[in-house]
Amino acid sequence: MSKSKGEMNFRIAPPVNGIEKDYDGPVKDRLLPDDIQTKIAYPDIHAKWDEWEFITESDAQAYLPMPQSVPAKVTLGINSLQTVEVPYLKTVSLNKYVSNRKGHIINTAGAVWGLDFAPKDPSVDSQPFTQYLAISGYKSTLNEHHPVEDIQPDGSYLNCIQLWRCNLTAADTPDDPVLDLCFVHPYGIVLDMKWCPYGAYEEVG
């Protein structure tokens, strides 16, 4: 693919007709239109319960970030600064300390390298204000330092991908994000990740 004068030129056929006319710049149009965002690329692929194994909380400890001896501390505010504690795998709401600032600080207890919100199909989404944020990285912010090119042999570094449930409503007192689920795995540090782009969001029942 090449690009000149704000127009994208594909050496092969683009995935969607018209995408070559999208523009990028200081004030840019969306490079991917809505029909791409909600398109199901692989409609015959579905997650199956029997492909997953549920483990106990005690068994999961080896995969989770290292427990912190003291909560993480952050200083919040503009005119009046306050230092607050963010407990292990918990959150703090910003709007309690900064007026008109909606958001949260999440203590993942590890070094964050990957972030991605799960794609949701609006046609089957009964809770549009609920979004799921996947977070990956490595298990400590203080005791570990890893070059990007490092690769850990399978089984030598147990790790997890955290899935946080976030309420993005515009209400004055939205619910705090909650760690809903962890995908545990033996494949080492996850420096980047993306959700499968097939529109995997499904609702049960």
N, C-alpha and C positions, 0 to 999 in steps of 0.2 A: 504494500500500500504506500502511496506517496501523497503529498498534500501541497497545494500551491494556491495562493490567493484565497485562503479560507475554504477551499473545496478539497474534499478527499477523493483521490483517484485510486481505484482498486485495480490491481493487475489481474485479479480473478473476480468473478461475480460477487458483489457484496451480499451479506446475509439477508438484507432487507432492501427492497427497491426504494430508492430515494435517499438512503443514508449518505450517499456520496455528495448530496447537496447540503448536508449539515455543516454548520460553521463553528469555529472555535475562536475565542478572542477574549478581550477584557469583559465584554458583555456578550456572552455566548448563548446560543441556542443549545438545547439538549442534543447531544450526539446520538443518543439512543432514544427513539420515540417510544410512546407508551405501549405500542403493540409488541415491542421487543421486551420491555420490562415485565410484561405479564404473559408472554408466550411460553407455552409448554413445549420444550424442544424434544423431550423423550417421554411421551405420554404413557408408554407401556412399562416404564420403570417405576416401581414403588417399593418403599421400605417395608420390610417384613419383620414382625416381632421376633420370629425364630432366628433371625440373623444377629440378634443382640443378646448379650448376656448381662443380667443384672447382678451386681456384686454387693456385698454388705458394706456398711460404713467403715467397719474395721479393716476390711480388705482394701478399701479405696484409699486408705491413708498413705500407702506407699506411692500413689500416683499424684496426690494433691500437693500444692505448694507447701513449703516448710512452715510449720506453725511459728507464729511470732511471739517472742517472749513478752513484748509490750506492743500495744496497738500502734499503728502508724499515726503520725501527727501531721496536721496541715494547719497553716495560718490563713484565715479567711477574713474578708471584710474590705472596706475601702477607707472610711474615716476612722472607724473603730475596729481594730484588728483583734481577732480572737483565735487562739490555738485550740483546735479540737482534735479529739481522737477518733480514728476510723478503725473499728475492730476488724479482726481477721475475717475476710470474706463477707464484709458488710459494707454499707454505704452511708454517706452523709449528704443531706440535701443542701444545695447552695443557697436557696431562697430564704433559709433561716438566718443567714449571715450577710447576704448581699441583696438589697432590695431590687426587685424586678429582674432578678437573675435566676432563671429556672434551669436546673440541671443537678447532677449528682457527682460526687467523687466516689469511685469504686475502689475498694482495697482488694485487689486480686491476690495479694500476698506474693506475687511473682513479678518478673520482668516481662512487660507486655511488648510483644512484637507484632502480633496479628490481631486485627479487629474487623468484623464484618457482620452487618445486620442480615438476618435471614430474609430471603425474598418471600413475599406473601402474595398470593393471587387474590386480587380484590373481589373476583366473582364468587369465591367461596369463603371469604374472610368475614366471620361474624364479630370479630373484635379488632377493628382497624387501629385502635389506639394502643394495642398490645403488640410490642415488637420484641424480637429475640436477638440479642447481641452475643456473638461468639468471640471469645478472647483466648489468645494463645501466647506462648512465650516459653520461658523457663522458670524453674520453681523457686528461685530466690533472687532478691534484689541486692543482697549484700555479699553472700558467700560464693557466688558463681559469676564467672566472666567467660564468655565463649566467643571465639572468632566466628564470623558469619559462615566461613567455609567449613567449619567443623561438622562432621557427620558421626553420629553415635551408632555403633552397631546395634541391631535389633535386640531388645531385651536388656541393654546395658543402662538405659536411662528411662525410667517409667515416668509418664507425664499425663497431662489431661488437657482437654479443651473445655473451658467453662462456658456455659450457656446461661446468660442472664435474661430474665423476663423484665421488660421495661414498659412502664405505662407512660405514653407520650401525650396524654390528654393535656389540654390547655387549662385544666382546673387549677385553682389557686393552691391546693394542697394535693398534688398527685401522689400516688403510692410510690414508695421507694423501690428501686430495682431489687430483684430477688434472684439469688443463684438457684436456678431451677433444676439444673442437670449438669453433670460432668461426663464427657466422653473420655474414658481412660484408655490408654494405649501404651505399647512398649517401644514406640518408634522414635524416641528422643525429643529434641527441642523442635518446636514448631515455629519457624521464623516468619511464615506467611501462610495464609489460607484463604480460600474463597468457597462460598457455597456452590454446589452443583447448579448450573444455570437452567435446569429443566423446569423450574417452577415447582419445587418439591413440596410446597406447603399444602398440607391436607388436614382436615378436621375429622375427629373420630366421633361417631354417634350423631 
